[in-house]
Amino acid sequence: MILKIFTVYDSKIGAYMQPSFLHSRGQAIRDFSDSASDGKAPWSKHPEDYTLFELGEYNDQTAC
């Protein structure tokens, strides 16, 4: 299965968070948006500091 790789950049500390592997860009945007509104994720408190990035793809059959 080919998965897309995403990360969130924190502009205040100048670092990227651990990547996530998801099925689609739409899923990543929805998950990021949902977590921003639930109050538990760091980006729910300071949304202007965080940016979602798509890094690429990963094939779990070939590891490429």
Order of alpha helices (4+ residues) and beta strands (2+ residues): beta-beta-beta-alpha-beta
